[in-house]
C-alpha cells in the first residue's frame, strides 16, 4: 500500500475508501504524494493530494491550464524553515483567483501567481485546493496561524 523512499524522492500512496450509499458499495481511489523536493505536476496527476513535507523550501509547479484539473496541498509534519513552500503557475502567469481562510480571516487573491505555505508559520494540516476552468486557477483553503498561507504575484 505504500513505498519506501530516501530523502528527495516522492512517495506515492494509494488510498482506497469504500462507502455505502443506499446499499451500494462505492469505491474511490485517491492518490497521495509526500513531496520533499521541487515538483513539476502533470495533468495526469489531477485529483492527487500532495503533502508538502520538508524543512527545505521547494516549489511545486502547476501544469498548463486545462479545464477540470484539481489538486490538493497539505502542510506535512515537517516544518519548513528559511523559505516558503510555493505553488506556482506554469509559464509564470498570474491566473490564481479565490481565497483562503487564515486564522479566521479571509485572504483574497486576484491575479496571483503563487500560493505560499510560509516558513516557521504553517502548521501540519494547513491546506489548499486548486481547480482550473481552462483559463484560470481557483484556490480555497484554510490555515491555523496568522500569515501561514499567502497569495502573491
C-alpha positions as CSV (number, residue, x, y, z in Angstrom):
1,X,0.0,0.0,0.0
2,X,3.0,2.3,0.2
3,X,6.5,2.8,-0.9
4,X,9.8,3.4,0.9
5,X,11.9,6.3,-0.3
6,X,15.1,8.2,0.5
7,X,15.3,11.9,1.0
8,X,14.3,13.9,-2.1
9,X,12.1,11.2,-3.5
10,X,8.4,11.4,-3.9
11,X,6.4,8.7,-2.1
12,X,3.2,7.7,-3.6
13,X,0.5,6.1,-1.5
14,X,-2.8,4.7,-2.9
15,X,-5.7,5.1,-0.5
16,X,-8.9,3.2,-1.3
17,X,-12.1,4.3,0.5
18,X,-15.3,2.2,0.5
19,X,-18.6,4.0,1.0
20,X,-22.1,2.7,1.3
21,X,-24.8,4.6,-0.5
22,X,-28.4,3.2,-0.4
23,X,-26.9,-0.3,0.0
24,X,-24.4,0.1,-2.8
25,X,-20.7,-0.2,-2.3
26,X,-18.8,2.6,-4.0
27,X,-15.0,2.5,-4.2
28,X,-12.9,5.6,-5.0
29,X,-9.2,5.9,-5.4
30,X,-7.3,8.9,-4.1
31,X,-3.5,9.1,-4.6
32,X,-1.4,10.9,-2.0
33,X,2.2,12.0,-2.7
34,X,4.5,13.0,0.1
35,X,6.7,15.7,-1.5
36,X,10.1,16.6,-0.2
37,X,11.7,18.5,-3.2
38,X,10.8,20.5,-6.2
39,X,7.8,19.0,-8.0
40,X,6.6,19.7,-11.6
41,X,3.0,18.5,-11.5
42,X,1.4,16.9,-14.6
43,X,-2.2,16.9,-15.8
44,X,-2.2,13.1,-15.4
45,X,-1.9,13.7,-11.6
46,X,-5.2,15.6,-11.5
47,X,-7.1,14.7,-8.3
48,X,-3.9,14.0,-6.4
49,X,-3.2,15.2,-2.9
50,X,0.3,16.5,-2.2
51,X,1.7,16.6,1.3
52,X,4.5,19.2,1.5
53,X,6.9,17.7,4.0
54,X,10.4,19.1,4.1
55,X,12.4,21.6,6.3
56,X,13.9,22.8,3.0
57,X,11.7,25.1,0.9
58,X,10.7,24.0,-2.6
59,X,8.4,24.9,-5.5
60,X,5.5,22.9,-6.9
61,X,4.7,24.0,-10.4
62,X,1.1,23.5,-11.7
63,X,0.7,22.1,-15.2
64,X,-0.6,24.1,-18.2
65,X,-4.2,25.2,-17.7
66,X,-6.9,22.7,-18.7
67,X,-10.5,22.6,-17.6
68,X,-11.2,20.1,-14.8
69,X,-7.7,19.9,-13.3
70,X,-7.8,19.7,-9.5
71,X,-5.1,19.3,-6.8
72,X,-4.9,19.4,-3.0
73,X,-1.9,20.5,-1.0
74,X,-1.4,19.9,2.8
75,X,1.3,21.0,5.1
76,X,3.1,17.9,6.4
77,X,4.5,17.3,9.9
78,X,8.0,18.7,9.0
79,X,8.0,22.5,9.4
80,X,9.7,24.4,6.5
81,X,12.3,26.9,7.7
82,X,14.3,29.6,5.8
83,X,11.9,29.8,2.9
84,X,8.4,29.0,1.8
85,X,6.9,26.0,0.0
86,X,5.3,27.7,-3.0
87,X,2.8,26.5,-5.6
88,X,3.2,28.4,-8.8
89,X,1.5,28.6,-12.3
90,X,3.4,27.3,-15.3
91,X,4.7,30.0,-17.6
92,X,4.9,32.5,-14.7
93,X,1.3,33.6,-15.5
94,X,-0.8,35.2,-12.7
95,X,-4.0,33.3,-13.0
96,X,-4.8,32.3,-9.4
97,X,-8.1,33.7,-8.0
98,X,-10.0,32.8,-4.9
99,X,-9.4,32.9,-1.2
100,X,-8.1,31.0,1.8
101,X,-9.2,31.4,5.4
102,X,-6.1,32.1,7.6
103,X,-6.5,32.3,11.4
104,X,-10.2,33.0,10.8
105,X,-9.6,35.9,8.4
106,X,-10.4,35.6,4.7
107,X,-7.4,36.3,2.5
108,X,-8.5,37.1,-1.1
109,X,-6.4,36.6,-4.2
110,X,-6.9,38.2,-7.6
111,X,-4.5,37.6,-10.5
112,X,-1.9,35.9,-8.2
113,X,0.9,33.7,-9.4
114,X,1.9,31.9,-6.2
115,X,0.4,30.2,-3.2
116,X,2.8,30.2,-0.3
117,X,3.0,27.9,2.7
118,X,5.0,30.2,4.9
119,X,8.2,29.1,6.7
120,X,8.0,28.9,10.5
121,X,4.3,29.7,10.4
122,X,2.5,26.9,8.5
123,X,1.2,24.1,10.7
124,X,0.6,20.4,9.9
125,X,-2.8,20.1,8.3
126,X,-3.0,23.6,6.8
127,X,-4.3,23.1,3.2
128,X,-5.4,24.5,-0.1
129,X,-7.1,23.2,-3.2
130,X,-6.8,24.5,-6.7
131,X,-9.2,23.9,-9.6
132,X,-8.8,25.0,-13.2
133,X,-11.6,26.0,-15.6
134,X,-9.4,26.1,-18.7
135,X,-8.4,29.7,-18.2
136,X,-7.8,30.3,-14.5
137,X,-6.8,28.5,-11.3
138,X,-9.2,28.9,-8.3
139,X,-7.9,28.4,-4.8
140,X,-9.6,27.7,-1.5
141,X,-8.1,26.5,1.8
142,X,-7.5,27.0,5.5
143,X,-4.6,27.7,7.8
144,X,-4.5,27.9,11.6
145,X,-1.9,30.6,12.3
146,X,-1.9,34.2,11.0
147,X,0.2,34.5,7.8
148,X,0.6,30.8,7.3
149,X,-0.7,30.8,3.7
150,X,-0.3,33.8,1.5
151,X,-1.3,34.6,-2.1
152,X,1.2,36.7,-4.1
153,X,2.0,37.7,-7.7
